[in-house]
Amino acid sequence: MSKRVVIIGAGIGGLATAMRLAHAGCDVLVMERAADVGGKMRTLPSAAGPVDAGPTVLTLRDVFEDLFDACGTSLSAHVTLDPLDVLARHHWDDGSTLNLFADHARSLDAVARFAGARAARQFDSFHKTTARLFRAFEAPMMQAQAPTLSGMTGVVLRNPRLIPAMMPGLSMARALALRFSDPRLRQLFGRYATYVGGHPDQAPAILSLIWQAESRGVYAVRGGMHELAKAMRSVAEAAGARFVCDAHVDRIEVQDGRTAAVHAGGQRYTCDHVVFNGDPGALSRGLLGDGLGGIPERAVAPRSLSAFVWSFAARVTGDPPAHHNVYFANTPNSEFSEIRAGLLPSDPTLYVCAQDRGTGHVPDGAERFEIIINGPSRNGPTPDPKEAEQCRETTFIRLARMGLTFDRIPEIGALTTPEGFGQLFPASDGSLYGRSPHGMMAAFRRPTARTALAGLYLAGGGAHPGAGVPMAATSGRLAAEAILTDLASTSPSRRPATAGGMSTGSATTAPAPSRSLSS
């Protein structure tokens, strides 16, 4: 069997797959529909330089240390990660603020001063409980090729003390109400459901373990998150991988029951293995050919949250922010009923990333900001101008009222809406996190690296183990391991060469934009 692999999409999952396969000696071609790599880890221009317009939080550094080490290099040789002392600064309408720190003892002290000794004890108990859950389920769930309910059940049976920690049958919001007496802390930790696209009143209580990813360290990528994507491309290219951007894939060709080629812009790229690093809904809807992968609707629906995202540069004229900041809604969780109705929240929680403050340095002049408001996943040809203007008023009036002001308000062009994300990532319905995490079985319904079609594999946040930068990188490891395992297995016969040959594709011959998907 040939080692020729085409990867469709250069998001973090596709890049991680390319790095590992190229280092293992595979002939890797990566085709990306955008002008640059990164997928959702994208940027927009600003007066202060490229500003992040996608993920902003980097956690679980060891995932990337392992990735670069596996490719014969080191993470520090390619990017600079600045560990954040303040994980995030949290603000409420009553003027109260709470910093959580990389040092757990400092966080305990901060919570005690914020809400009292009882709240600090509750926080410590929550921290220890979620740490046990994270350790217990990291291997059988997050790192496994195909997690199973029986595997998870086996872990619990071997350690029945996990059952009360999991709070089975309860939502995250309900579980937090039992764990914290202060409503502000319930609101704070309930927000972690949104990190994987869920609502705290519908996500299962076990997702509280997401806190552990942040508590183990949050890092700012020097220069912006997109520098990580650029570094991953560089390592893959050094190992022999080729990249073609502005490449719009039309279909995946199947012969004799397995992948045979990828068609893009009138060219045919023969291969034995295809890794699809896009929304799995594109395969279930037949955008790249009928019957690819056997991905059922329940693997991609219901959809997770989308967002309204501002990316711009300005001078701060109010209270100086930390790198990561959260300005909470006046009424806890009220935004989610409006999101379920498909609406822009009228009383949203606002996340603000001050991109240039990761090292503690205060920029002299305009600095880069990304502001995120949770929103509904939805389709549409163009954003509603009235809604976009409403979003601008809601965002910047609320921030000014809570102490953060800017010398100028960005134009509407600095806003990416759910419809905009839907256009950038076809078949996603604007969803940023793939399938919704709601329900105890959600994690088992997400598609895994191997599909029902021989030679077709999945990577990215829409596949197992799910959303988030480290999880997308982990999906790339799982896809690469599946391919290398299949290559190592005995093949009864080699598929004969077919007519059409192989096109070598380059940036200079990349086709013009089309409606089809490849990121």
C-alpha positions as a printed Julia matrix, in Angstrom:
519×3 Matrix{Float64}:
   0.0    0.0     0.0
   1.33   3.45   -0.96
   2.39   6.0     1.64
   0.85   8.78   -0.41
  -1.52  10.84    1.74
  -3.65  13.88    0.89
  -4.81  15.97    3.84
  -7.8   18.19    3.12
  -7.62  21.18    5.41
  -4.73  22.78    7.29
  -6.38  23.44   10.63
  -4.56  22.31   13.77
  -5.75  18.72   13.31
  -4.56  18.58    9.71
  -1.24  20.24   10.55
  -0.58  17.81   13.41
  -1.37  14.88   11.11
   0.93  16.27    8.4
   3.8   16.72   10.84
   3.64  13.16   12.13
   3.08  11.45    8.77
   5.78  13.44    6.96
   8.25  12.66    9.74
   7.31   8.97    9.41
   8.26   9.06    5.72
   4.86   9.42    4.07
   4.4   11.47    0.9
   2.11  14.17    2.3
   0.18  16.8     0.35
  -1.94  19.28    2.33
  -4.68  21.17    0.5
  -6.17  24.24    2.19
  -9.04  26.33    0.82
  -7.94  29.51    2.65
  -4.97  31.7     1.75
  -2.97  30.46    4.73
  -2.87  27.57    7.19
  -4.51  27.47   10.61
  -8.19  26.83    9.93
 -10.12  28.5    12.74
  -6.77  29.73   14.07
  -7.06  32.66   11.67
  -6.17  36.35   11.75
  -7.55  39.61   10.42
  -5.48  42.7     9.57
  -5.37  45.62   11.99
  -3.39  48.82   12.52
  -1.21  46.93   15.02
  -0.65  43.87   12.81
  -2.44  40.54   12.33
  -4.94  40.07   15.15
  -6.27  36.68   16.21
  -9.83  35.97   15.12
 -10.12  32.41   16.41
  -8.81  30.46   19.41
  -6.94  32.55   21.97
  -6.33  30.15   24.87
  -3.5   27.61   24.74
  -3.56  24.94   27.44
  -2.13  21.42   27.9
   1.3   22.44   26.62
   2.54  18.85   26.89
   0.35  17.91   23.88
   2.45  20.21   21.72
   5.72  19.33   23.41
   5.03  15.69   22.53
   4.04  16.59   18.97
   7.22  18.53   18.2
   9.4   15.98   20.04
   7.87  13.18   17.95
   8.98  15.06   14.84
  12.6   15.31   15.94
  12.56  18.89   17.13
  11.25  20.93   20.06
   8.36  23.29   20.56
  10.64  25.98   22.0
  12.78  25.92   18.84
   9.83  27.22   16.82
   7.53  29.29   19.05
   7.81  31.17   22.32
   5.14  30.37   24.87
   4.77  32.78   27.76
   3.16  31.19   30.85
   0.48  33.42   32.28
   0.54  34.21   35.97
  -3.09  35.36   35.81
  -5.13  32.67   34.06
  -8.05  35.08   33.65
  -9.53  38.19   35.24
 -13.28  38.07   35.89
 -15.59  41.07   36.25
 -19.2   41.41   37.44
 -21.71  44.24   37.12
 -21.53  44.94   40.85
 -17.89  45.99   40.43
 -16.39  42.84   41.97
 -13.41  41.2    40.25
 -11.59  37.9    40.69
  -8.23  36.81   39.32
  -7.52  33.1    39.06
  -3.83  32.23   39.04
  -1.53  29.53   37.74
  -0.58  28.97   41.4
  -3.51  27.18   43.06
  -2.62  28.56   46.49
  -2.87  32.1    45.15
  -6.24  31.29   43.59
  -7.47  29.92   46.91
  -6.41  33.12   48.65
  -8.06  35.23   45.94
 -11.35  33.32   46.22
 -11.28  33.67   50.01
 -10.87  37.44   49.74
 -13.52  37.56   47.0
 -16.26  35.43   48.57
 -15.1   34.22   51.98
 -13.47  31.2    53.61
 -16.4   28.88   52.84
 -16.18  29.69   49.13
 -12.43  28.99   49.2
 -13.05  25.55   50.73
 -15.68  24.83   48.08
 -13.27  25.91   45.34
 -10.51  23.69   46.74
 -12.89  20.73   46.85
 -14.02  21.44   43.28
 -10.41  21.64   42.12
  -9.48  18.32   43.7
 -12.63  16.6    42.43
 -12.13  17.73   38.83
  -8.46  16.73   39.03
  -9.52  13.16   39.9
 -11.96  13.12   37.0
  -9.37  14.45   34.57
  -6.8   11.82   35.6
  -9.36   9.03   35.44
 -10.75   9.77   31.99
  -7.83  11.3    30.11
  -6.54   7.95   28.79
  -9.79   6.02   28.13
 -11.65   9.03   26.7
  -9.43  11.82   25.4
  -6.45   9.76   24.25
  -8.18   6.59   23.0
  -8.68   5.9    19.3
 -12.32   5.01   19.83
 -13.71   5.55   23.33
 -16.48   3.23   24.38
 -19.15   3.32   27.05
 -17.91  -0.05   28.32
 -14.4    1.34   28.68
 -15.67   4.3    30.66
 -17.87   2.02   32.76
 -14.86  -0.16   33.52
 -12.95   2.83   34.85
 -15.84   3.73   37.13
 -16.32   0.16   38.37
 -12.64  -0.03   39.29
 -12.96   3.27   41.15
 -16.55   3.68   42.38
 -15.59   6.88   44.25
 -15.73   8.57   40.86
 -19.51   8.21   40.72
 -20.39  11.01   43.15
 -17.67  13.16   41.57
 -19.27  12.7    38.13
 -22.73  13.67   39.42
 -24.41  11.52   36.75
 -27.73  12.79   35.48
 -27.07  16.38   36.52
 -26.3   19.31   34.28
 -23.16  21.34   34.88
 -25.26  24.25   36.13
 -27.11  22.05   38.62
 -23.89  20.42   39.83
 -22.22  23.8    40.33
 -25.24  24.99   42.32
 -24.57  22.11   44.7
 -20.83  22.78   44.86
 -20.76  26.57   45.25
 -22.87  28.76   47.51
 -21.73  31.99   45.8
 -23.7   32.54   42.54
 -20.76  34.35   40.97
 -18.57  31.26   41.24
 -21.33  29.13   39.73
 -21.44  31.57   36.84
 -17.66  31.55   36.47
 -17.18  27.8    36.35
 -20.35  27.26   34.34
 -18.7   29.24   31.57
 -16.34  26.33   30.91
 -19.2   24.55   29.16
 -18.95  27.18   26.42
 -15.29  26.25   25.81
 -16.59  23.15   24.01
 -19.69  24.84   22.61
 -22.21  23.89   25.27
 -24.74  25.53   27.58
 -24.12  25.02   31.32
 -27.76  24.12   31.92
 -27.58  21.33   29.31
 -23.97  20.12   29.37
 -23.33  17.11   31.65
 -21.76  17.8    35.05
 -18.64  15.8    34.16
 -17.55  18.59   31.8
 -16.57  20.57   34.88
 -13.22  18.8    34.46
 -12.46  21.3    31.67
 -11.3   23.6    34.47
  -8.32  21.27   34.89
  -6.99  22.1    31.43
  -6.64  25.76   32.45
  -5.51  25.12   36.0
  -2.49  23.2    34.63
  -1.28  26.31   32.85
  -2.36  28.84   30.25
   0.13  30.17   27.72
   0.28  33.13   25.38
   1.92  32.43   22.02
   4.42  35.2    21.33
   3.18  37.06   18.26
  -0.3   35.54   18.38
  -1.86  32.09   18.14
  -1.35  31.97   14.37
   2.4   31.69   15.03
   1.78  28.17   16.32
   0.06  27.18   13.07
   2.95  28.66   11.05
   5.45  26.72   13.14
   3.57  23.46   12.59
   3.59  24.04    8.85
   7.32  24.75    8.94
   8.09  21.47   10.72
   5.87  19.5     8.34
   7.53  21.11    5.29
  11.01  20.41    6.67
  10.01  16.74    6.78
   8.87  16.84    3.14
   5.17  17.71    3.32
   3.85  19.98    0.55
   1.17  22.62    1.01
  -1.21  24.12   -1.53
  -3.35  26.99   -0.26
  -6.34  28.52   -2.08
  -7.04  24.91   -3.11
 -10.73  24.08   -3.24
 -11.42  20.36   -3.22
 -14.32  19.22   -5.39
 -14.56  15.55   -4.47
 -12.87  12.47   -3.09
 -12.64   9.66   -5.64
 -13.38   6.11   -4.52
 -12.32   2.92   -6.34
 -12.72  -0.68   -5.26
 -14.18   0.36   -1.94
 -11.4    2.71   -0.83
 -10.1    6.21   -1.47
  -8.18   6.59   -4.71
  -7.73  10.31   -5.41
  -8.69  13.85   -4.51
  -9.99  16.22   -7.21
  -9.37  19.95   -6.92
  -9.5   22.69   -9.55
  -9.54  20.3   -12.49
  -6.55  18.31  -11.23
  -6.48  14.77   -9.89
  -4.22  13.88   -6.98
  -3.87  10.11   -6.59
  -3.43   8.72   -3.1
  -4.26   5.74   -0.93
  -5.15   7.74    2.17
  -7.18  10.88    2.66
  -7.41  12.81    5.93
 -10.38  15.16    6.08
  -9.72  18.07    8.43
 -13.03  19.85    8.05
 -16.48  19.67    9.54
 -17.61  16.01    9.29
 -21.01  17.36    8.24
 -19.51  18.03    4.8
 -19.07  14.29    4.34
 -22.48  13.32    5.72
 -24.11  15.88    3.39
 -22.22  14.64    0.34
 -20.32  17.85   -0.44
 -17.25  15.85   -1.47
 -19.06  12.85   -2.92
 -21.88  10.52   -1.98
 -21.62   7.98    0.8
 -18.21   8.98    2.12
 -17.3    7.68    5.54
 -20.75   6.52    6.63
 -21.04   9.4     9.1
 -24.58   9.5    10.54
 -26.45  12.7    11.31
 -26.23  12.04   15.05
 -22.43  12.3    14.78
 -22.65  15.95   13.72
 -25.94  17.17   15.2
 -27.22  18.85   17.24
 -24.76  21.68   16.72
 -22.63  23.46   19.28
 -22.41  27.2    19.85
 -21.18  29.77   17.38
 -19.98  33.29   18.21
 -19.83  36.95   17.31
 -16.12  37.82   17.21
 -14.51  41.27   17.09
 -10.85  41.5    15.98
  -9.34  44.99   15.99
  -6.64  47.31   17.32
  -7.16  50.31   19.63
  -5.75  52.12   22.64
  -7.2   51.24   26.04
  -8.55  54.28   27.82
 -10.14  52.53   30.8
  -9.05  49.97   33.37
  -6.03  48.03   32.02
  -6.99  44.44   31.14
  -5.14  41.2    31.73
  -4.38  38.93   28.77
  -7.63  36.97   29.28
 -10.68  38.76   30.66
 -14.33  37.83   31.23
 -17.1   40.39   31.75
 -20.11  38.49   33.01
 -23.73  38.98   32.07
 -25.84  40.8    34.63
 -28.28  37.88   34.81
 -26.37  34.55   34.95
 -26.94  32.26   31.96
 -29.76  34.42   30.57
 -27.99  34.52   27.21
 -28.55  30.83   26.53
 -32.34  31.02   26.18
 -31.88  33.69   23.5
 -29.16  31.65   21.8
 -31.5   28.65   21.69
 -34.0   30.92   19.93
 -31.35  31.81   17.34
 -30.82  35.35   18.64
 -27.92  37.59   19.51
 -27.93  37.74   23.33
 -29.12  41.05   24.76
 -27.28  40.5    28.06
 -24.18  38.52   27.05
 -21.03  37.53   28.84
 -18.07  39.07   27.0
 -14.66  37.47   26.69
 -11.83  39.91   25.89
  -8.33  38.84   24.86
  -5.71  41.6    25.05
  -3.4   39.81   22.64
  -0.29  41.91   23.23
  -0.32  41.64   27.05
   0.74  38.01   27.33
   4.17  38.89   28.72
   2.86  41.53   31.1
   4.14  44.23   28.77
   1.85  47.21   28.28
   1.95  48.21   24.6
   2.82  51.78   23.71
   0.09  52.72   21.28
  -2.64  50.67   19.66
  -2.85  47.05   20.76
  -4.7   44.04   19.41
  -7.96  42.75   20.87
 -10.33  39.88   20.26
 -13.78  39.97   21.84
 -16.07  36.94   21.76
 -19.82  36.74   22.43
 -21.51  33.34   22.44
 -24.04  33.01   19.64
 -26.3   30.49   17.89
 -25.1   28.24   15.1
 -27.03  29.16   11.97
 -26.78  29.5     8.2
 -27.35  32.56    6.11
 -25.92  34.23    3.01
 -24.98  37.48    4.75
 -25.12  38.88    8.29
 -28.02  41.16    9.22
 -26.61  44.74    9.28
 -29.03  45.74   12.04
 -27.94  42.81   14.18
 -24.28  43.65   13.57
 -24.86  47.22   14.72
 -26.78  45.95   17.74
 -23.83  43.68   18.52
 -21.45  46.65   18.42
 -23.62  48.69   20.76
 -24.14  45.79   23.17
 -20.44  44.96   23.26
 -18.84  48.34   23.73
 -21.52  49.97   25.89
 -21.34  47.02   28.32
 -17.53  47.09   28.43
 -17.49  50.85   29.03
 -20.01  50.46   31.84
 -17.77  47.79   33.4
 -14.61  49.89   33.13
 -12.96  48.97   29.81
 -13.03  51.61   27.09
 -11.21  52.12   23.8
 -10.14  55.26   21.99
 -12.14  54.13   18.95
 -14.86  51.58   18.26
 -14.15  49.15   15.41
 -16.11  49.17   12.17
 -18.54  46.38   11.38
 -15.95  44.83    9.07
 -14.0   43.77   12.18
 -16.88  41.49   13.21
 -17.23  37.82   12.24
 -20.78  36.55   12.75
 -22.18  33.0    12.88
 -23.12  33.37    9.21
 -19.55  34.42    8.47
 -18.18  31.33   10.17
 -20.65  29.25    8.17
 -19.23  30.67    4.95
 -15.63  30.17    6.07
 -16.22  26.56    7.13
 -18.84  24.94    4.89
 -21.32  22.45    6.36
 -20.5   23.73    9.86
 -23.74  25.75   10.11
 -21.51  28.38   11.69
 -20.85  26.09   14.67
 -17.32  26.48   16.06
 -17.06  23.29   18.09
 -18.65  20.57   15.97
 -21.31  18.45   17.58
 -23.01  19.75   20.73
 -21.56  18.31   23.98
 -25.03  18.08   25.55
 -25.95  14.72   27.04
 -23.83  11.96   28.62
 -23.58  10.09   25.29
 -22.39  13.05   23.23
 -18.7   12.12   23.53
 -19.4    8.63   22.15
 -21.34   9.9    19.13
 -18.6   12.13   17.77
 -16.9   10.49   14.75
 -13.48   8.95   15.33
 -10.31   9.02   13.21
 -11.23   5.93   11.2
 -14.33   6.06    9.02
 -16.37   3.3     7.38
 -14.57   3.97    4.07
 -11.14   2.37    3.73
  -8.48   5.01    3.36
 -10.58   7.9     4.7
  -9.72   9.38    8.1
 -10.86  12.38   10.13
  -9.01  15.02   12.13
 -10.07  18.3    13.7
 -12.39  19.65   16.35
 -15.44  17.99   14.8
 -13.92  14.55   15.36
 -12.91  12.74   18.54
 -11.71  13.93   21.05
 -13.49  17.19   20.22
 -13.08  20.93   20.36
 -10.15  22.98   21.63
  -6.63  23.48   20.31
  -5.0   20.6    22.26
  -7.88  18.26   21.4
  -7.6   19.11   17.69
  -3.87  18.37   17.85
  -4.66  15.1    19.6
  -7.09  14.2    16.8
  -4.16  14.64   14.39
  -2.11  12.17   16.4
  -4.96   9.66   16.35
  -5.39  10.03   12.57
  -1.66   9.62   11.94
  -1.46   6.59   14.23
  -4.43   4.97   12.46
  -2.83   5.46    9.04
   0.59   4.2    10.15
  -1.02   1.17   11.79
  -2.93   0.4     8.61
   0.23   0.82    6.52
   2.06  -1.62    8.77
  -0.62  -4.27    8.48
  -0.34  -6.92    5.78
  -2.14  -5.98    2.58
  -3.32  -8.94    0.42
  -2.66  -7.04   -2.78
  -1.6   -3.64   -3.99
  -4.27  -1.66   -5.81
  -3.15  -1.35   -9.47
  -2.33   2.07  -10.86
  -5.25   3.78  -12.56
  -5.41   6.08  -15.5
  -4.96   9.75  -14.85
  -1.6    9.78  -13.08
  -0.86  12.23  -10.33
  -0.87  16.0   -10.4
   1.85  17.57   -8.31
   0.03  20.86   -7.58
   1.8   23.98   -6.36
   0.92  27.37   -5.02
   1.36  28.8    -8.5
  -1.11  26.37  -10.02
  -3.69  26.51   -7.23
  -7.22  26.83   -8.59
  -9.47  29.84   -8.13
 -12.04  29.91   -5.32
 -15.12  27.72   -5.62
 -18.01  26.64   -3.42
 -16.44  23.39   -2.26
 -14.71  22.76    1.05
 -11.22  21.9     2.18
 -10.62  23.33    5.62
